[in-house]
């Protein structure tokens, strides 16, 4: 009786006992919800004409967590909002909550939540009911007036808490045990115990590792099938890029991507030149033709290296294999899209995260690489997001990569491909001892800005 449906679909279809969990269809045969409750009143098991379903839009937010075999709680900001003088204002807040630490205070007005303008407190409640715990939530607020009567608007992005619920207790066995029950009663009691065990497990934890990994591999495979042709001759993709910061050109780079996963990057930024190479086994960084080996951990936090690895990942049998074992980490959002968050964990338990989109603009499944980072919130060393996908010899590649920082994906630097081409494979091209003259030595580059300041994120 404590179950609350937020933002549900109310229908007059005959949703009766036994229909719960089944699909609610539109007249076009599309699944738009999951049937869950009905109003029966004094008519026994016959619906009185009111049924309720969980909307498909809410289900989409929870699917990755469910496939990850997690018991997931609904979201809460640990803050409540009420209507006062025609405004929706914060009336209660836990001062230790992430949203309070990010700047929300009592009396602040809620203007927008997850891209939706807020007109009343009930609207906010309905929206947050559709989100799972740990969701990266964005809200725009107007601070209460200061001593001078001025009000400042502020955008806050935080991960939600889980809304805890009362855990069920294991039903007691009958005084005579299962031995005196009918087979149907024993089967029913077993299902009840299994459900109680499930609902009593800790939220947010992977319960079934093998099933989790099966779905993680399937998601990655679906993405690869979308972006890479089934059969491709070996070769090299060459990208000539412009590097922008705050709408100004600050550098350039040339990237060679081998279909076997090897790559070479020659970058000129802020008056300095650096080269990165991956020969299929080892990462290197050069300056002045002196190669330095990089560990996997160092490679994970190097955004220049990460962009190259990510662009060849769709071509590899085991993408990001050097970074660890695939695991479906759950529901998330990246570049304003619903996403599967994939986690790779190596033997030292050092993580790396890959976000794969769930749906295209038409609402149908369309897996695609959205973002990568060594940190779930793109903190510390930031992350790389991928945009403007175009084919190069039938391989879809992002022609714009953005170095971003933080949960709000603050833009630090953009890398835009100005020219792309396919060249034949050369077995010696990715050798670490390559002494050929860098193409960047003759590239005209606008006056370079100094490296990003600390508050703009760390770019390596």
Phi, psi and omega in degrees: 000352179270359183290129179239131176261113176266135176055043184278169173260124177259128184226160176258013175293158183279085174267110185241167177308131185104340178274346183302135182093349179275166183280148169256122185259149169275174179294345179265008179080015180268140175283117182247358179183175175244121179296138184222318186222158175218163176256122187243326178051243187257018183256024178066238183258024181250130182295137180276358178119005179233122175232158184227139181226148173282131185290151178297328179298323176288319182301320180303324181291335186260343186307311182300322177295321180291319177294334178283003181061040177257146165272114190245135178269161175286165186274152170213147174270355189060036178211146179241152181233143179228163180265125179222121178052043177079008180240153175261110187238156178288120183251347180203138183204142172276117185295343179267359183286155179303322183291328176289319178295333180276351174129354178284136180222165177304136178090348178290143182268133177271116182262322186210140178225121180053042176081002181250130177293132184263123181252336178207164185293326180294327178297318176299316181300317179297323182288315183290338177295340183270002185251146175273166175298154178071018180278136178283101190258135180248130175224145177250129184234162171241118184296148177297153185302140176274190183299331179270002179081008181274145178237135182245135175271145184215140175256130183239135175234119181219159172273139183282157169276166171272142178270105187291153177228163182290124181286139180286157177259148180296126180296137181290146175286153180295162183298337181258002179076182182286345186297332182263008181266157176286162178304321179294320179293321178295318179296318180294318180295323178297316179297321179296317180295320179297320180293319179295319178299318178297310185288347178266352182287155180297138180286150175081001181255141176289124184265325185233098188297317184295317178294320178302311182293327177299315180290323178300315180294324180293319179297314179297320179297318179297321177295315180298319180297331181282320190260346182233140179293153181297327178226133184214131176288153181291148180181190182230135174258128180248126179242128174253118193241154171251138179252123182243145170222123181053050175065015177236141178287129181236357181180187180207164176206155172239131182238130173249123181244119177275144178293348177267006176101348179284157178206163175217133179236127173243114187241140172235118186214133178054038177079003181242147179246141178213148179235137176239139182224141169234117185266013181101343180228325188228143175264142179224151170235135178238147159213140184058034177060026178246101183287139176236126179291139177248137176286168177299320179298318178294323179293324182297331184257006179263106187296329177295318178292318183298321180298321181289315179300318183294324182287339177260357186298323182295343182268350187264145177297320177233088183296143179059026185301326181289349183264352176134191184268135181294141177208135176278113186273339175132200184279145177196182178225139177216140185041046176064025179231150172299139185214150164276129175262112179265137180241133174248127183237124180271185183297335179268010181061028177270119189271162171213141188240140178230128179256124179245125181296153183262320189224153174271185180296336180274359178088356180267154181307130181206077184295134179204146178295126180251319188197154174222151178192155174275002182224136184301328181257013182055031177275182178058266184266004176078199181205181179234128174251155190237135186215169172055067183279129179220151181281141170232109185052046178073001175263126179279126181227147177284122180267005171217124176241139182240128172276121185236162182221134174086170181295332178274005176054053178296128183287126178255314185202143178245142175242115186246126179282121178264337180208136177228144181207159179252129178232159182289153182294144175227111186301334182266000189295323186266013178299140183296327184276019182302124183251005182295152181295132180293137177295336182287343180295339180248011181273130177282123182238134177299162181306125187278142175278160176294161180304159182303139177288167185301324183283354178263000181097160182264122176245122181258000000 
